[in-house]
Amino acid sequence: MRKIVAAVLVWCFASGGLAAESLVAKDQSGNSMTLLNQPCEGALLEQITLAAAVVPGEKKYQRGVMFYAGKSYDACWFAYNDTVLILDSAGDKSAIPMTSFKDLSI
Protein backbone atom coordinates (compact mmCIF):
# COMPACT_ATOMS: atom_id res chain seq x y z
CA MET A 1 0.00 0.00 0.00
CA ARG A 2 2.85 2.43 0.82
CA LYS A 3 4.30 1.86 -2.65
CA ILE A 4 0.97 2.75 -4.29
CA VAL A 5 0.57 5.91 -2.19
CA ALA A 6 4.11 7.04 -3.05
CA ALA A 7 3.56 6.34 -6.76
CA VAL A 8 0.34 8.36 -6.76
CA LEU A 9 2.05 11.18 -4.84
CA VAL A 10 4.92 11.48 -7.34
CA TRP A 11 2.60 11.08 -10.34
CA CYS A 12 0.27 13.83 -9.07
CA PHE A 13 3.28 16.01 -8.32
CA ALA A 14 4.74 15.52 -11.82
CA SER A 15 1.41 16.22 -13.52
CA GLY A 16 0.92 19.44 -11.57
CA GLY A 17 -1.97 18.08 -9.54
CA LEU A 18 -0.23 18.48 -6.19
CA ALA A 19 0.21 21.76 -4.35
CA ALA A 20 3.54 20.78 -2.75
CA GLU A 21 6.55 22.79 -3.87
CA SER A 22 8.99 19.90 -3.50
CA LEU A 23 9.45 16.25 -2.58
CA VAL A 24 12.70 15.03 -1.02
CA ALA A 25 14.53 11.71 -0.77
CA LYS A 26 17.51 11.44 1.60
CA ASP A 27 19.91 8.61 2.37
CA GLN A 28 21.90 7.84 5.53
CA SER A 29 24.99 9.60 4.14
CA GLY A 30 23.21 12.94 3.85
CA ASN A 31 22.83 12.81 0.08
CA SER A 32 19.48 14.04 -1.19
CA MET A 33 17.36 14.56 -4.27
CA THR A 34 14.75 17.30 -4.26
CA LEU A 35 12.01 17.14 -6.89
CA LEU A 36 10.72 20.61 -7.70
CA ASN A 37 7.29 21.30 -9.15
CA GLN A 38 8.78 23.33 -12.03
CA PRO A 39 9.66 22.50 -15.63
CA CYS A 40 13.28 21.70 -16.41
CA GLU A 41 14.66 24.35 -18.75
CA GLY A 42 17.83 25.81 -20.19
CA ALA A 43 21.22 24.24 -20.76
CA LEU A 44 20.56 21.15 -18.65
CA LEU A 45 17.44 20.31 -20.67
CA GLU A 46 19.49 20.74 -23.88
CA GLN A 47 22.11 18.36 -22.44
CA ILE A 48 19.40 15.79 -21.73
CA THR A 49 18.00 16.10 -25.24
CA LEU A 50 21.44 15.59 -26.78
CA ALA A 51 22.18 12.60 -24.53
CA ALA A 52 18.80 10.97 -25.37
CA ALA A 53 18.49 10.79 -21.57
CA VAL A 54 17.20 7.71 -19.85
CA VAL A 55 13.99 7.06 -21.77
CA PRO A 56 14.05 8.34 -25.37
CA GLY A 57 11.02 10.42 -26.24
CA GLU A 58 10.28 11.61 -22.71
CA LYS A 59 9.18 15.25 -22.88
CA LYS A 60 7.92 16.10 -19.38
CA TYR A 61 11.12 16.72 -17.47
CA GLN A 62 10.82 18.57 -14.16
CA ARG A 63 13.53 20.53 -12.34
CA GLY A 64 15.35 19.13 -9.34
CA VAL A 65 18.40 19.58 -7.16
CA MET A 66 20.71 16.73 -6.20
CA PHE A 67 23.07 17.04 -3.24
CA TYR A 68 25.77 14.37 -3.38
CA ALA A 69 29.10 14.03 -1.57
CA GLY A 70 28.96 17.64 -0.37
CA LYS A 71 28.19 19.13 -3.80
CA SER A 72 24.96 20.48 -5.24
CA TYR A 73 23.92 19.63 -8.81
CA ASP A 74 21.07 20.91 -10.96
CA ALA A 75 18.98 18.02 -12.24
CA CYS A 76 16.04 17.12 -14.42
CA TRP A 77 13.72 14.24 -13.53
CA PHE A 78 10.59 12.40 -14.55
CA ALA A 79 8.49 9.59 -13.15
CA TYR A 80 8.70 6.26 -14.98
CA ASN A 81 6.68 3.32 -13.66
CA ASP A 82 7.47 3.22 -9.90
CA THR A 83 10.81 5.02 -10.24
CA VAL A 84 12.04 8.60 -10.52
CA LEU A 85 14.68 8.85 -13.24
CA ILE A 86 17.21 11.67 -12.90
CA LEU A 87 19.92 13.25 -15.03
CA ASP A 88 22.12 15.75 -13.19
CA SER A 89 24.38 18.56 -14.42
CA ALA A 90 27.45 16.30 -14.10
CA GLY A 91 25.86 14.00 -16.69
CA ASP A 92 25.16 11.22 -14.22
CA LYS A 93 21.95 9.19 -14.44
CA SER A 94 20.18 7.96 -11.32
CA ALA A 95 17.04 6.03 -10.47
CA ILE A 96 15.33 6.37 -7.09
CA PRO A 97 12.19 4.44 -6.07
CA MET A 98 9.14 6.68 -5.69
CA THR A 99 8.63 5.32 -2.20
CA SER A 100 11.80 7.17 -1.10
CA PHE A 101 10.28 10.63 -1.66
CA LYS A 102 8.49 12.54 1.09
CA ASP A 103 6.60 15.82 1.19
CA LEU A 104 8.37 17.56 4.05
CA SER A 105 5.74 20.29 4.25
CA ILE A 106 3.19 17.88 5.77
N, C-alpha and C positions, 0 to 999 in steps of 0.2 A: 504494500500500500504506500509506503514512504517513497518508493521509486516512482510510482504513478503521480503522486502529489508533486514531487520535484520536477518531473517531466512536464506536467501541466504548467507549473510555475514558470519554468524557463521558456516554454513555448508561448505562453501569454505575454511574458516580458518581451520576447523577440518580436512578437507581432504587434506590439504597442498597446496591448490590452491590459497592461498592469501599470499602476501608478508609481511603483517603486522607481527610484532613480538609479539604483544599482543593486546587483547581487554579487556576493563575494564567496570565494572558496579559499580556504587557507590550509596549509599543511603544518606538521609539527615543527618544521624547520623555520617557519616564519615566512615562507614564500606564499604569494597570494595571486589570485586572478580576480579582477573586478570587471564585471560585465556592466557596461553603461547602456542606458536606454537612449542611444543616439546613433545615427548612421555613421559608418566608417567612411572617411573621406580623405582626400589629399594623396600625398606621396605613398603612404602605406597601402592604400587601396590600389594604387597603380602597381605597386610591387606585387601585391597578391594576384592581380589580373595577369601580370607577366609570368608569374610562377605557376599559373594554373591552379594555385592553392591546393586545398586538400580534396575538395569535391568539385571537379570541373562543372561549370555552368551555374554554380551558386551565385546569386545576385544580391542576397539580403544580408550583407555583412553589417555587423554592429560594432561600435567602438568599445575598446576595453583597455585596461592597464594591467600589465603583469609586473609583479615585483618578484625578482628571483636573484638569489645570492647577493643581496644588498644593492641591486640595481633595478631601476624602473624602466620598463619598455612599453611603448605604445603597442597596441594590438588590435586586430580585427577578429571577430568571432561570429559563429552562427551555430544554431542547434541542428544536429543531425541524428535522427533516431533518439537514443537516450544518452547522447554525448554532446558536449560543447567542444567544437573544433576551433582551434586558435592558431593564428599566424602572427608572430610578434615582429617588431621592427628589426630584430637581429636576424630575421629570416627563419627562425625556428618554428616548427609545427608542434602543437600539443593537442592532446585530447583529455578532457576531464569529464567524469560522469556527472550528469545533471544533478544527481543526489548530493553532490558535494557543495552545491551553491545554496547560500542562505540570504534572505532579505534581512539585513541587520537593522532596518528601521522598525521592525515589528517588536 
